[in-house]
Structure formats: C-alpha cells, structure tokens
C-alpha cells in the first residue's frame, strides 16, 4: 500500500509576519498549509490599545492574503470564530491530520510554553524552528552572558558590530568606523541647543491611508473590544511589507540625518520629531533588523547622514533591541516577577486618563493614550522615572506598558521596563537606577514651561514632585545605593544635608505619594 505524502501545517503567529519566517522557509508551497488564528483569548488578554490591535490583525490579514496570492494553501480564522488557539488547533488537527506542526520560535515566553503544551496534547510532532527575526540567537546570547552577574550592553553591542561588520573598517573590519564605538556624547543635545539651532523640525513621518482590510478590522474591533483606548480613525501605520519599506526609506531620507543630535529631545505635542517609528513593524517581522541597519549605513556612505546619527540608530537596532531580547530569554520565567526594590504602590489612575497637574507626565501620557507611541526618552526618563521614584509595583507598570504601546510585546517591555527603567532586577541590566529630578526634564524638554510646578523649587509650595521623589528615593534606598560607585554621590549629598531639611522633603514626598491613592 502506497504511503500518503506528508503534509505539514505551518502556524504563523501575529508577530511573525516576516517573508523569512523560519517555519515558512521549511515548508513547501502546494503541499503544506499555512494556519493563521486571531485568538480572542490572545488579543483580549489585557485591554490593549486599539492601534496595537489594528496593526497586528490588519498586518496578519494582509500577510495571509499575500501568501495566498503566491499560491500557498491558507487557512485563516478570524476573531469572531476563534475563541482561543487551542480550540481552533483541535479542530484543525482532527480535520486535516497534519504530519507535523511547524512554527518559528515564539517571541514571548508564555506563547512558547503554551505551544509546547498544545503539541503534547494533540500527539502531533511539534517542530519549533529557531527564529530569524533577531540577529543574535538565544543560544549565542547565552554564550555571551556566560554566567556573568551583570551584563553590559556596550560589550554586547561591540560584539554585534564585529559580527555583522556594520560601521567597521581596518584590517579584516576589526576597528570601528571613525575610531569610536559610540557617539553618545554627540547625541545628547538639549532643548536649549534645539532653540539655538532655530528649532528644526523634519517632515512629518509617513501616514498611510487605511485600505478596506484595515477599515474592516476597525469595524470588528468596535464590536468585540469597544472599550479599547485610541480612535480607529487616527491609525496610519504601515500594515504590509511594501508599506513598511516605504516608511524605512522615508525615515532614512527625511529624519535620520538629524536623529542622533535630537534623539533625547522632548517637545510638547511633537512626539515624533526625528524618530523613525519603525519598531512596530520591526517587532512583527515586516522589517528586518539587518536591512534597517544597512539602510542607515548606506546613507552614511553616500554622504546623506553623519556618522554620529547613523551609529546612534544602528546601536538601537543591533545593540539595544537584540540585548533586551537576549536578557529576556536568559532570565525568564523568573524575570517576570522581579521586584528588587520592593516597590508595592499601585499604578495611579491618571495613567489611563492623562489627567495630572505634572505637565511632563500629562503630555507623555496623552500622546500614548492617543497614538500608542512615544519615544524612548519619554518612556524611560518621564514615565519610567516617575514609576521608579514613586515606587510603583513593577508588574502593574509592566502590564500598563504592554497594554498601551503599539510596539509592545512581553520580550520588549520586560527587560526595558523591569531592568532598565525600574531597576527591579537588582542591577543585572543597568549598573545604576535611571533616577532623575525635575532638572533633567527641564534641560531636555519644554514641559516645565507650562507646568503647575517648578523644577527650580526643591521643596515647599510649587516644588516639582520629581524633586521631592528623587531625594525620597535615595533616602529610602540609601543603604543599597551608597555602595554603588555610580550612585554614591547623590546618596552622600543627601546624607550631608540638614536633618530638618531632609525631614521636610521626605514628609512632602510622602504626602504627594499618599495623594496618588
């Protein structure tokens, strides 16, 4: 009796929409089936921002349609008929009896664990294939980490430069282009510098018209998730590979040249400025990290962007992005529950309204609530800084970031927020907490100009709450941070202050924190 040819099912998750999807590359068109599932359990796990849902679902529908047009056998399950992934897979396996289930490594830990359990339940061979969405494999990062007690991103970044050859020169490409590994010193221009330069503004980032697929997704979301934050009409992100490449070219041509200089700048109601806003597409596979870095390098070689701007962008793509992914997989699942500073205060309700008299927070929050996006300094030094100083529970903070940002995925936010912003991992990722008083916000933005508080007032009436919280933070954790070479100076400065002054600041900080409840 002739044996039936093997037929495989390729499960493609919503954030694996790369043309180089590792499982897709192992499949054969005309033989194997591609399976897409819009699980209500997945998309409704937490109250995600509407724009994030629109991006993921519209992009997945476009991707499936493109594969079908190429001749692939596509099976697609929409929100209305996919309560969860398990029930859909049960029916699929019963009806089609695939020889095996192929899937690229899930990008998030809980998905990886769930798939392994499902594979065991269905008694069908499950092949989890190493992902192609990152330049550094999980195994290679484990080797880099090598049991170290603390990792330095700079060391990892240099290794990635050597490995990829990006911005390298000299014999066998062993030296950094221009003689320096990073140009951070040239990428820290302040708000005052921006004013002196005539307040340059680039052409606005590309905004794309919604097609019928995206509009249909928006209509369905209004019914299934009516309370999701954000307005469907404001959504203008790329949802296809072609549109994403167009957005990449637009950034390279219009904003890369000034990106480095102004990357830390914050201007009220100017959340985009010189930023790329490519991370939403990069994180779901519509763009490839290497092609983004190569496009920036090409701009430098053609004299269209200076080295310090290109290096700053390349560092974010092949350095920081790869590093946080590596830390996430190195430390999970324990990383999900870290709370090294014993922060237990609940997230303030104004994180869901933007209604606070602190203008820096209000401006950043309103941008996020409207568009699901703001750039890395707003996330780290405004929102993250406040959450750190106020002692907000790290898991509550992580949930909010995962809910609100269009580029949020657990692998992105866990290390960025828990490790970098909140110092909840005990300093494994960052050698010091990124704590700042109102002076930093005043230096890097115009938020303070229209605020009810003054960054120059340290305590008493009109004092910036960040000033109070900054010193209260180092008072609370002085025994820990006095031993850290990078934080010993503010701690010792605090300890030398008049006891009455310290008591006044602490009592005012505690009163402010009580008002958050």
C-alpha positions, 0 to 999 in steps of 0.5 A: 500500500502506497504511503500518503505524502506528508503534509505539514501545517505551518502556524504563523503567529501575529508577530511573525509576519516576516517573508523569512519566517523560519517555519515558512522557509521549511515548508513547501508551497502546494503541499503544506498549509499555512494556519493563521488564528486571531485568538480572542483569548490572545488579543483580549488578554489585557485591554490593549490599545486599539492601534496595537490591535489594528496593526497586528490583525490588519498586518496578519490579514494582509500577510495571509492574503499575500501568501495566498496570492503566491499560491500557498494553501491558507487557512485563516480564522478570524476573531469572531470564530476563534475563541482561543488557539487551542480550540481552533488547533483541535479542530484543525488537527482532527480535520486535516491530520497534519504530519507535523506542526511547524512554527518559528520560535515564539517571541514571548515566553508564555506563547512558547510554553503554551505551544509546547503544551498544545503539541503534547496534547494533540500527539502531533510532532511539534517542530519549533524552528529557531527564529530569524527575526533577531540577529543574535540567537538565544543560544549565542546570547547565552554564550555571551552572558556566560554566567556573568552577574551583570551584563553590559550592553556596550560589550554586547553591542561591540560584539554585534558590530564585529559580527555583522561588520556594520560601521567597521573598517581596518584590517579584516573590519576589526576597528570601528568606523571613525575610531569610536564605538559610540557617539553618545556624547554627540547625541545628547543635545538639549532643548536649549541647543534645539532653540539655538539651532532655530528649532528644526523640525523634519517632515512629518513621518509617513501616514498611510491611508487605511485600505478596506482590510484595515477599515474592516478590522476597525469595524470588528474591533468596535464590536468585540473590544469597544472599550479599547483606548485610541480612535480607529480613525487616527491609525496610519501605520504601515500594515504590509511589507511594501508599506513598511519599506516605504516608511524605512526609506522615508525615515532614512531620507527625511529624519535620520540625518538629524536623529542622533543630535535630537534623539533625547529631545522632548517637545510638547505635542511633537512626539515624533520629531526625528524618530523613525517609528519603525519598531512596530513593524520591526517587532512583527517581522515586516522589517528586518533588523539587518536591512534597517541597519544597512539602510542607515549605513548606506546613507552614511556612505553616500554622504546623506547622514553623519556618522554620529546619527547613523551609529546612534540608530544602528546601536538601537537596532543591533545593540539595544533591541537584540540585548533586551531580547537576549536578557529576556530569554536568559532570565525568564520565567523568573524575570517576570516577577522581579521586584528588587526594590520592593516597590508595592504602590499601585499604578495611579489612575491618571495613567489611563486618563492623562489627567495630572497637574505634572505637565511632563507626565500629562503630555507623555501620557496623552500622546500614548493614550492617543497614538500608542507611541512615544519615544524612548526618552519619554518612556524611560526618563518621564514615565519610567522615572516617575514609576521608579521614584514613586515606587510603583509595583513593577508588574502593574507598570509592566502590564500598563506598558504592554497594554498601551504601546503599539510596539509592545510585546512581553520580550520588549517591555520586560527587560526595558521596563523591569531592568532598565527603567525600574531597576527591579532586577537588582542591577543585572541590566543597568549598573545604576537606577535611571533616577532623575529630578525635575532638572533633567526634564527641564534641560531636555524638554519644554514641559516645565514651561507650562507646568503647575510646578517648578523644577527650580523649587526643591521643596515647599509650595510649587516644588516639582514632585520629581524633586521631592521623589528623587531625594525620597528615593535615595533616602529610602534606598540609601543603604543599597545605593551608597555602595554603588560607585555610580550612585554614591554621590547623590546618596552622600549629598543627601546624607550631608544635608540638614536633618530638618531639611531632609525631614521636610522633603521626605514628609512632602514626598510622602504626602504627594505619594499618599495623594496618588491613592 
